[in-house]
Structure formats: structure tokens, C-alpha cells
Amino acid sequence: MYNKPITPYSEESYPPLPTGSTRFWRSFVPWQAIRFVVLNLKIIRIVVGGHS
């Protein structure tokens, strides 16, 4: 299979732009607060489990 080389600074060398819904969920503060709590609960569970 032949892979063509990607030229530096071309459109192909940059990551894709996020969609409108992705940008919305990344900036929606209530959703970020929920994710923050969920992530912290996971971390607490790991730490408490390691100290038993």
C-alpha cells in the first residue's frame, strides 16, 4: 500500500476542527461541573482502595 508523504504546514498536517456540538459541550459549565465530580469520585475510589 502506498502512503503519500504529508507536506509540512499543509491542511492535512493539522488536526480536524471540532464540531459545533463538541465545542458546546466543552464550554457548557454545568456539564463540566458534572464531569469534574465524576472524575474526582473515580480518583477518590482509587486512592481509598490503595490505602486499605
C-alpha positions in Angstrom: 0.0 0.0 0.0 1.4 3.4 -1.0 1.2 6.3 1.5 1.8 9.7 0.0 4.0 11.9 2.2 2.3 14.8 4.0 3.9 18.1 3.3 4.6 20.2 6.4 2.2 23.0 7.1 -0.4 21.7 4.7 -4.1 21.3 5.6 -3.6 17.5 6.2 -1.0 18.0 8.9 -3.4 19.8 11.3 -6.0 18.0 13.4 -9.7 18.3 12.4 -11.7 21.2 13.8 -14.2 20.2 16.5 -17.9 20.2 15.5 -20.4 22.6 16.9 -21.8 20.2 19.4 -18.3 19.3 20.6 -17.5 23.0 21.2 -20.8 23.4 23.0 -20.2 20.5 25.5 -16.6 21.6 26.1 -17.8 25.1 27.1 -21.1 24.2 28.9 -20.3 24.9 32.6 -22.9 22.6 34.2 -21.6 19.6 32.1 -18.1 20.5 33.1 -19.1 20.5 36.8 -20.7 17.1 36.5 -17.6 15.7 34.7 -15.4 17.2 37.4 -17.3 15.5 40.2 -17.4 12.1 38.4 -13.6 12.3 37.8 -12.9 13.2 41.4 -15.1 10.3 42.7 -13.1 7.9 40.5 -9.8 9.3 41.8 -11.0 9.1 45.4 -12.1 5.5 44.9 -8.7 4.5 43.5 -6.8 6.3 46.4 -9.0 4.9 49.1 -8.7 1.4 47.6 -4.9 1.7 47.6 -4.8 2.6 51.3 -6.8 -0.3 52.6 
